[in-house]
Amino acid sequence: MIYFLAEFFLWWAIPLTWILFETTNHYRRSGKRGATILFSLIMISLVTLIVLYFVFNGFENLRPAMQRFERDYLE
């Protein structure tokens, strides 16, 4: 499952970011400050991960990094 989540990260992270943005906006308009802060922090962390994915060339480095992680984890 971790391979699926990592391999298709952009395909689920970008739409999820948009959904979190809309949810944050809904709670902001409703006046629920706690939920607004919670969802905005989750959204900001996900946007940060998306930017880091592009900065560290996730398209080409993902598969070797996951294989290296699995090899180190099993030893």
N, C-alpha and C positions, 0 to 999 in steps of 0.2 A: 504494500500500500504506500509505503514511503517513496518508492520509485515513481508511482503514479502521481502522487502529489508534487514531487519535485520536477518530474518530467513535463507535466502540463501546468506548471505554476502560473504562467501568464494567462492561460485560458480560464482559470477560475479566480485568480487574484484580482484582475482588472474589473470584471463584472461585480465581484464581491465588494470592491472599493466603492464602486458607484452605488450599490445597494446601501452600504454603510453611510455614504454621504447623504442619501435620501432619508435614511432613518434618523441620522443626526439632525438634519434639517427639520424633520417632523417633530422630534422631541424639543428642539429649540423653540419652534413656534408654539408648542403646547405649554412651554414654561417649565419643563421638567429638567432642571439643571444637572442633576446627577446622571441621568441617562444620556444627556447631551455630552457631558464630559467623557463618560465611559465609551460611547460609540465613536466620538472624535479621536480618542486616544488609540482605539483599535484601528481606526481608519488611517491615522497618521503612521502607525507602526507598519501597516500593510503597504502604504505608499513608500515608506523607507525601504522595505524589503524589495519592492519592485524596482526602485532606483538602483539599489545595490546589485540586483540581478543583472541590470544592463551595464553597470560600471565594471563589474567583475566578469563580464562576457559569459553570462550564464548559458547561452545557447551552445557554446563549444566546450565549456569546462564542466558542465553539470554531470555528465555521465562518468568521466574519469574521477571526479571528486566523490561521487556517490560510491563508486567501486572501491576507491581508496579508503573511504570511511567504513564501509562494510568489512573490508579486509582487516583494518585496525581494530574494529569492534569485536571481531570473532577471535582475534589472537589473545 
